[in-house]
Amino acid sequence: MTSGRTSMRTKGLRDLPLYFGSLSAIALALSASSAGAQELRNHDLCRQSRAYTPEELGNGHIISEGLDSCETVEGVTKGAIWTSYGVWESDDGKTFKEVAGWAIGRKPGSTNVCQEMTIYGTSEPVTTDGKVTGWTASGQCTVTLSTGDWASLSGKTWYWTATSTGPMTYEIHSEVK
């Protein structure tokens, strides 16, 4: 909700939940199977399940959080369904830094848990004609638990990039290096 006293910055930010997901869902693209010769890459399509209105904390400091769901459509975890949660903060209303995030991916016989390495997670809005029209983000995720076909991934680091594709939707490309 916004009040008549809401600043222009807050009014401009009220639409950010449409573009900024938890982005930790980004972490959901961050796993792979145990196939040794196969490249460890994924492509995920994501939808925000729940996005919260960015919250002003004072002095221009903002936090935003969300809960997302993704499906790996290409790559070593093709068919996996992911749930993720993330918290992002900004002190300028433009660039965001990840402060918390995780994802859990499931496929029959395999489970993967990924913890965001928040020191690397960044996001910024894409603007067109002075209006926010989307976002880009990047970061890293460490696989903290893997079972089944993905067991060999435990402890590995995934590098991801994400781009908004529309309101409440985005895609992730990830790889282990």
SEKEMAR-345177 format. One line per 3 residues: number of its first residue (from 1); their letters; for each residue y, x, z of N, C-alpha, C. Coordinates in Angstrom, 2 decimals, always signed. Layout:
REM residues N
NUM) a) Y/X/Z/Y/X/Z/Y/X/Z; ...
This chain:
REM residues 177
1) mts) -1.18/+0.85/+0.00/+0.00/+0.00/+0.00/+1.23/+0.88/+0.00; +2.26/+0.40/-0.67/+3.52/+1.13/-0.65/+4.59/+0.20/-0.11; +5.59/+0.75/+0.53/+6.69/-0.05/+1.06/+7.92/+0.21/+0.23
4) grt) +8.95/-0.55/+0.46/+10.21/-0.36/-0.25/+10.81/+0.99/+0.04; +10.42/+1.61/+1.13/+10.94/+2.91/+1.52/+10.14/+4.06/+0.94; +9.10/+3.78/+0.14/+8.26/+4.82/-0.42/+9.08/+5.69/-1.36
7) smr) +8.95/+7.00/-1.20/+9.71/+7.92/-2.04/+9.21/+7.88/-3.48; +10.02/+8.40/-4.38/+9.61/+8.47/-5.79/+8.36/+9.33/-5.91; +8.25/+10.39/-5.13/+7.06/+11.24/-5.18/+5.83/+10.41/-4.85
10) tkg) +5.91/+9.60/-3.80/+4.76/+8.78/-3.42/+4.47/+7.75/-4.49; +5.48/+7.14/-5.06/+5.25/+6.15/-6.12/+4.56/+6.80/-7.31; +4.95/+8.02/-7.65/+4.30/+8.73/-8.74/+2.87/+9.11/-8.40
13) lrd) +2.61/+9.29/-7.12/+1.29/+9.69/-6.68/+0.34/+8.52/-6.49; +0.87/+7.32/-6.43/-0.01/+6.18/-6.14/-1.09/+6.01/-7.20; -0.86/+6.52/-8.41/-1.85/+6.40/-9.46/-2.82/+7.57/-9.49
16) lpl) -2.62/+8.58/-8.67/-3.51/+9.74/-8.69/-4.96/+9.39/-8.42; -5.28/+8.39/-7.57/-6.70/+8.08/-7.40/-7.36/+7.69/-8.71; -6.58/+7.24/-9.67/-7.15/+6.91/-10.97/-7.59/+8.17/-11.70
19) yfg) -6.99/+9.29/-11.36/-7.27/+10.52/-12.07/-7.99/+11.56/-11.24; -7.63/+11.66/-9.98/-8.26/+12.66/-9.11/-9.40/+12.00/-8.38; -10.60/+12.38/-8.69/-11.75/+11.90/-7.94/-11.94/+12.82/-6.78
22) sls) -13.02/+12.69/-6.16/-13.28/+13.62/-5.09/-13.37/+15.01/-5.68; -13.64/+15.09/-6.92/-13.75/+16.34/-7.66/-14.83/+17.22/-7.10; -15.28/+16.87/-5.95/-16.41/+17.60/-5.49/-17.61/+17.07/-6.20
25) aia) -17.47/+15.94/-6.76/-18.53/+15.45/-7.62/-18.74/+16.50/-8.66; -17.73/+17.24/-8.84/-17.85/+18.38/-9.72/-19.04/+19.22/-9.25; -19.22/+19.26/-7.99/-20.33/+20.02/-7.46/-21.65/+19.47/-7.95
28) lal) -21.67/+18.21/-8.32/-22.92/+17.65/-8.75/-23.44/+18.26/-10.02; -22.60/+18.83/-10.80/-23.08/+19.47/-12.00/-23.62/+20.85/-11.68; -23.59/+21.16/-10.43/-23.81/+22.53/-10.04/-25.23/+22.80/-9.59
31) sas) -26.19/+22.38/-10.36/-27.55/+22.75/-10.03/-28.35/+22.87/-11.31; -29.54/+23.43/-11.20/-30.35/+23.62/-12.40/-31.81/+23.73/-12.05; -32.67/+23.69/-13.07/-34.11/+23.78/-12.83/-34.57/+25.22/-12.73
34) sag) -35.84/+25.41/-12.48/-36.36/+26.75/-12.28/-36.78/+27.43/-13.56; -36.51/+26.87/-14.71/-36.91/+27.48/-15.98/-36.17/+28.80/-16.14; -36.89/+29.91/-16.07/-36.29/+31.24/-16.07/-35.52/+31.58/-17.32
37) aqe) -36.03/+31.29/-18.51/-35.37/+31.71/-19.74/-34.28/+30.72/-20.17; -34.26/+29.57/-19.58/-33.30/+28.54/-19.96/-31.92/+28.87/-19.38; -30.86/+28.65/-20.18/-29.51/+28.84/-19.66/-29.26/+27.82/-18.59
40) lrn) -28.58/+28.23/-17.54/-28.31/+27.33/-16.42/-26.95/+26.68/-16.63; -26.96/+25.63/-17.46/-25.74/+24.89/-17.78/-26.01/+23.40/-17.64; -24.96/+22.67/-17.32/-25.03/+21.22/-17.25/-23.77/+20.58/-17.79
43) hdl) -23.92/+19.34/-18.22/-22.80/+18.48/-18.62/-23.03/+17.16/-17.91; -22.05/+16.75/-17.10/-22.17/+15.53/-16.31/-21.05/+14.55/-16.66; -21.39/+13.27/-16.64/-20.41/+12.19/-16.79/-20.26/+11.53/-15.44
46) crq) -19.01/+11.35/-15.00/-18.75/+10.91/-13.63/-17.81/+9.71/-13.56; -17.99/+8.96/-12.49/-17.15/+7.80/-12.21/-16.83/+7.81/-10.72; -15.56/+7.59/-10.43/-15.17/+7.49/-9.04/-15.71/+6.18/-8.47
49) sra) -16.49/+6.29/-7.41/-17.00/+5.10/-6.73/-15.92/+4.51/-5.85; -15.16/+5.41/-5.24/-14.11/+4.99/-4.34/-13.07/+6.10/-4.30; -11.85/+5.74/-4.53/-10.75/+6.71/-4.42/-9.73/+6.14/-3.45
52) ytp) -9.19/+7.00/-2.65/-8.23/+6.57/-1.66/-6.83/+6.92/-2.12; -5.86/+6.10/-1.75/-4.48/+6.38/-2.08/-4.07/+7.69/-1.42; -3.45/+8.59/-2.17/-2.99/+9.83/-1.54/-2.13/+9.51/-0.32
55) eel) -2.34/+10.30/+0.72/-1.65/+10.07/+1.98/-0.63/+11.17/+2.23; +0.63/+10.77/+2.44/+1.67/+11.75/+2.76/+1.57/+12.10/+4.23; +1.57/+13.41/+4.50/+1.46/+13.89/+5.87/+2.78/+14.40/+6.41
58) gng) +3.82/+14.34/+5.61/+5.14/+14.83/+6.00/+5.47/+16.13/+5.31; +6.74/+16.41/+5.17/+7.23/+17.63/+4.54/+6.64/+17.85/+3.16; +6.33/+16.78/+2.44/+5.80/+16.88/+1.08/+4.32/+17.20/+1.01
61) hii) +3.65/+17.31/+2.15/+2.23/+17.63/+2.19/+1.41/+16.35/+1.99; +0.42/+16.41/+1.10/-0.36/+15.23/+0.70/-1.84/+15.56/+0.75; -2.68/+14.58/+1.16/-4.12/+14.72/+1.01/-4.63/+13.54/+0.20
64) seg) -5.71/+13.77/-0.52/-6.37/+12.73/-1.30/-7.87/+12.95/-1.17; -8.62/+11.87/-1.07/-10.07/+11.99/-0.93/-10.75/+10.95/-1.80; -12.02/+11.19/-2.10/-12.75/+10.25/-2.93/-14.25/+10.44/-2.85
67) lds) -14.95/+9.43/-3.32/-16.41/+9.42/-3.37/-16.79/+9.11/-4.81; -17.66/+9.93/-5.41/-17.98/+9.81/-6.82/-19.48/+9.76/-7.07; -19.83/+9.33/-8.28/-21.21/+9.31/-8.73/-21.24/+9.87/-10.15
70) cet) -22.21/+10.74/-10.43/-22.33/+11.36/-11.74/-23.77/+11.37/-12.21; -23.93/+11.51/-13.53/-25.25/+11.69/-14.12/-25.21/+12.91/-15.02; -26.22/+13.77/-14.89/-26.33/+14.91/-15.79/-26.90/+14.40/-17.11
73) veg) -26.10/+14.50/-18.19/-26.52/+13.98/-19.49/-27.05/+15.08/-20.41; -26.73/+16.33/-20.10/-27.26/+17.47/-20.85/-27.46/+18.61/-19.87; -28.47/+19.41/-20.13/-28.66/+20.59/-19.32/-29.94/+20.57/-18.52
76) vtk) -30.03/+21.52/-17.63/-31.26/+21.75/-16.91/-31.58/+20.68/-15.86; -30.61/+19.89/-15.46/-30.88/+18.80/-14.52/-30.69/+17.44/-15.19; -30.88/+17.39/-16.50/-30.69/+16.16/-17.25/-31.41/+14.99/-16.55
79) gai) -30.68/+13.89/-16.39/-31.21/+12.71/-15.74/-30.94/+12.65/-14.24; -30.45/+13.73/-13.65/-30.16/+13.74/-12.21/-28.97/+12.82/-11.92; -29.03/+12.14/-10.80/-27.92/+11.30/-10.32/-27.36/+11.98/-9.08
82) wts) -26.03/+12.10/-9.04/-25.34/+12.84/-7.99/-24.38/+11.93/-7.24; -24.25/+12.18/-5.95/-23.23/+11.56/-5.12/-22.40/+12.68/-4.52; -21.09/+12.52/-4.51/-20.26/+13.60/-3.96/-19.05/+13.04/-3.24
85) ygv) -18.52/+13.85/-2.35/-17.33/+13.50/-1.58/-16.44/+14.73/-1.54; -15.14/+14.52/-1.66/-14.23/+15.65/-1.59/-12.87/+15.27/-1.04; -12.19/+16.27/-0.51/-10.83/+16.11/+0.02/-9.96/+17.19/-0.64
88) wes) -8.81/+16.77/-1.15/-7.88/+17.67/-1.82/-6.51/+17.55/-1.15; -5.77/+18.67/-1.13/-4.44/+18.65/-0.52/-3.44/+19.33/-1.44; -2.16/+18.94/-1.25/-1.08/+19.52/-2.04/+0.16/+19.60/-1.16
91) ddg) +0.94/+20.64/-1.39/+2.22/+20.70/-0.69/+3.40/+20.57/-1.66; +3.08/+20.36/-2.95/+4.15/+20.17/-3.93/+3.96/+18.90/-4.78; +2.87/+18.18/-4.57/+2.62/+16.95/-5.32/+2.16/+17.19/-6.75
94) ktf) +1.95/+18.44/-7.12/+1.54/+18.76/-8.48/+0.18/+19.44/-8.51; +0.08/+20.58/-7.88/-1.20/+21.28/-7.84/-1.93/+20.92/-6.56; -3.24/+20.78/-6.66/-4.05/+20.41/-5.52/-5.07/+21.50/-5.25
97) kev) -5.39/+21.69/-3.98/-6.37/+22.67/-3.53/-7.47/+21.91/-2.80; -8.70/+22.25/-3.09/-9.81/+21.58/-2.44/-9.93/+22.08/-1.00; -10.07/+21.14/-0.04/-10.22/+21.53/+1.36/-11.60/+21.19/+1.92
100) agw) -12.33/+20.33/+1.25/-13.69/+19.99/+1.67/-14.42/+19.34/+0.50; -15.72/+19.59/+0.39/-16.48/+18.95/-0.67/-17.96/+19.27/-0.61; -18.76/+18.33/-1.06/-20.20/+18.49/-1.13/-20.75/+17.55/-2.19
103) aig) -21.97/+17.80/-2.60/-22.66/+16.90/-3.54/-24.15/+16.98/-3.27; -24.82/+15.87/-3.55/-26.27/+15.85/-3.46/-26.80/+15.20/-4.74; -27.72/+15.92/-5.41/-28.32/+15.43/-6.64/-29.78/+15.10/-6.41
106) rkp) -30.22/+14.04/-7.08/-31.61/+13.61/-6.92/-32.21/+13.25/-8.27; -33.47/+13.60/-8.39/-34.29/+13.23/-9.54/-35.70/+13.16/-8.97; -36.57/+12.29/-9.45/-37.91/+12.21/-8.86/-38.54/+13.59/-8.68
109) gst) -38.87/+13.91/-7.44/-39.51/+15.18/-7.12/-38.57/+16.33/-6.81; -37.26/+16.15/-7.00/-36.30/+17.24/-6.77/-35.04/+16.72/-6.10; -34.50/+17.54/-5.21/-33.24/+17.24/-4.53/-32.44/+18.54/-4.48
112) nvc) -31.13/+18.41/-4.58/-30.26/+19.58/-4.55/-29.01/+19.23/-3.76; -28.63/+20.09/-2.82/-27.40/+19.92/-2.05/-26.49/+21.09/-2.38; -25.24/+20.78/-2.67/-24.27/+21.80/-3.05/-23.03/+21.70/-2.17
115) qem) -22.60/+22.82/-1.62/-21.41/+22.88/-0.77/-20.30/+23.59/-1.54; -19.15/+22.92/-1.65/-18.03/+23.52/-2.36/-17.52/+24.77/-1.65; -17.16/+25.77/-2.42/-16.49/+26.96/-1.92/-15.00/+26.68/-2.09
118) tiy) -14.42/+26.04/-1.09/-13.08/+25.45/-1.22/-11.99/+26.46/-1.53; -12.20/+27.73/-1.26/-11.14/+28.70/-1.57/-10.92/+28.83/-3.08; -11.87/+28.33/-3.88/-11.75/+28.42/-5.33/-11.38/+27.10/-6.01
121) gts) -11.47/+25.98/-5.31/-11.24/+24.68/-5.94/-9.77/+24.37/-6.14; -9.36/+24.20/-7.40/-7.98/+23.85/-7.71/-7.96/+22.73/-8.74; -6.88/+21.98/-8.73/-6.70/+20.91/-9.70/-5.22/+20.71/-9.95
124) epv) -4.91/+20.30/-11.15/-3.52/+19.99/-11.46/-3.47/+18.85/-12.45; -2.41/+18.06/-12.38/-2.29/+16.93/-13.30/-1.96/+17.38/-14.72; -2.39/+16.58/-15.67/-1.99/+16.73/-17.06/-0.90/+15.69/-17.27
127) ttd) +0.24/+16.13/-17.82/+1.35/+15.18/-18.05/+1.63/+15.05/-19.53; +2.00/+13.85/-19.90/+2.42/+13.54/-21.26/+3.72/+12.75/-21.16; +4.75/+13.24/-21.80/+6.07/+12.61/-21.74/+6.52/+12.38/-20.31
130) gkv) +6.24/+13.35/-19.44/+6.69/+13.29/-18.06/+5.85/+12.39/-17.14; +4.76/+11.83/-17.66/+3.91/+10.96/-16.84/+2.53/+11.58/-16.68; +1.95/+11.39/-15.50/+0.61/+11.89/-15.26/-0.37/+11.07/-16.09
133) tgw) -1.13/+11.75/-16.94/-2.10/+11.06/-17.81/-3.53/+11.49/-17.55; -3.71/+12.44/-16.65/-5.04/+12.92/-16.35/-4.97/+14.14/-15.46; -6.06/+14.92/-15.43/-6.10/+16.12/-14.61/-7.16/+17.08/-15.14
136) tas) -7.05/+18.31/-14.71/-8.07/+19.33/-14.93/-8.35/+19.97/-13.59; -9.55/+20.50/-13.43/-9.92/+21.13/-12.17/-10.98/+22.19/-12.42; -11.10/+23.10/-11.47/-12.15/+24.12/-11.53/-12.50/+24.55/-10.13
139) gqc) -13.68/+25.15/-9.99/-14.10/+25.62/-8.69/-15.49/+26.21/-8.71; -16.02/+26.43/-7.52/-17.35/+27.00/-7.35/-18.09/+26.24/-6.26; -19.40/+26.26/-6.38/-20.25/+25.54/-5.45/-21.49/+26.37/-5.15
142) tvt) -21.89/+26.40/-3.88/-23.09/+27.12/-3.48/-24.20/+26.11/-3.19; -25.36/+26.33/-3.79/-26.51/+25.46/-3.54/-27.08/+25.84/-2.18; -27.04/+24.90/-1.24/-27.49/+25.17/+0.13/-28.90/+24.67/+0.41
145) lst) -29.40/+23.78/-0.43/-30.76/+23.25/-0.26/-31.27/+22.79/-1.62; -32.48/+23.20/-1.97/-33.09/+22.79/-3.23/-34.58/+22.56/-3.00; -35.10/+21.50/-3.61/-36.54/+21.21/-3.50/-37.09/+20.93/-4.90
148) gdw) -38.40/+20.89/-4.99/-39.07/+20.55/-6.24/-38.77/+21.55/-7.34; -38.55/+21.04/-8.55/-38.28/+21.89/-9.71/-37.04/+22.75/-9.54; -36.15/+22.37/-8.64/-34.89/+23.08/-8.46/-34.94/+24.07/-7.30
151) asl) -36.08/+24.27/-6.68/-36.19/+25.12/-5.47/-35.62/+26.52/-5.67; -35.75/+27.08/-6.85/-35.28/+28.45/-7.08/-33.75/+28.56/-7.11; -33.06/+27.46/-7.07/-31.60/+27.49/-7.12/-30.94/+27.72/-5.76
154) sgk) -31.68/+27.57/-4.70/-31.10/+27.71/-3.37/-30.38/+29.05/-3.24; -29.13/+28.99/-2.77/-28.32/+30.19/-2.59/-27.53/+30.62/-3.81; -27.78/+30.02/-4.97/-27.04/+30.41/-6.18/-25.66/+29.76/-6.19
157) twy) -24.74/+30.34/-6.98/-23.38/+29.83/-7.10/-23.17/+29.28/-8.51; -22.62/+28.09/-8.56/-22.27/+27.45/-9.83/-20.76/+27.46/-10.00; -20.33/+27.65/-11.24/-18.92/+27.65/-11.62/-18.69/+26.41/-12.47
160) wta) -17.69/+25.60/-12.13/-17.51/+24.34/-12.83/-16.07/+24.14/-13.29; -15.94/+23.34/-14.33/-14.64/+22.85/-14.77/-14.79/+21.35/-14.99; -13.74/+20.62/-14.75/-13.76/+19.17/-14.92/-12.49/+18.72/-15.59
163) tst) -12.60/+17.64/-16.35/-11.46/+17.06/-17.06/-11.56/+15.55/-16.98; -10.43/+14.91/-16.69/-10.44/+13.45/-16.66/-10.65/+12.93/-18.08; -11.34/+11.81/-18.18/-11.59/+11.18/-19.49/-10.99/+9.78/-19.55
166) gpm) -10.43/+9.31/-18.47/-9.82/+7.99/-18.39/-9.66/+7.60/-16.94; -9.16/+6.40/-16.71/-9.01/+5.95/-15.32/-10.36/+5.95/-14.61; -10.43/+6.65/-13.49/-11.61/+6.69/-12.63/-12.83/+7.35/-13.27
169) tye) -12.67/+8.07/-14.38/-13.79/+8.74/-15.03/-13.42/+10.19/-15.37; -14.44/+11.04/-15.41/-14.23/+12.43/-15.80/-15.57/+13.04/-16.21; -15.50/+14.26/-16.77/-16.71/+14.99/-17.12/-16.64/+16.39/-16.53
172) ihs) -17.83/+16.93/-16.29/-17.96/+18.25/-15.69/-18.82/+19.12/-16.61; -18.40/+20.37/-16.77/-19.22/+21.39/-17.43/-19.42/+22.49/-16.40; -20.66/+22.91/-16.22/-20.93/+23.93/-15.20/-21.96/+24.92/-15.69
175) evk) -21.97/+26.09/-15.07/-22.97/+27.10/-15.35/-23.09/+28.05/-14.18; -24.25/+28.65/-14.06/-24.47/+29.69/-13.06/-24.27/+31.01/-13.80; -23.51/+31.93/-13.21/-23.23/+33.22/-13.86/-23.85/+34.34/-13.09
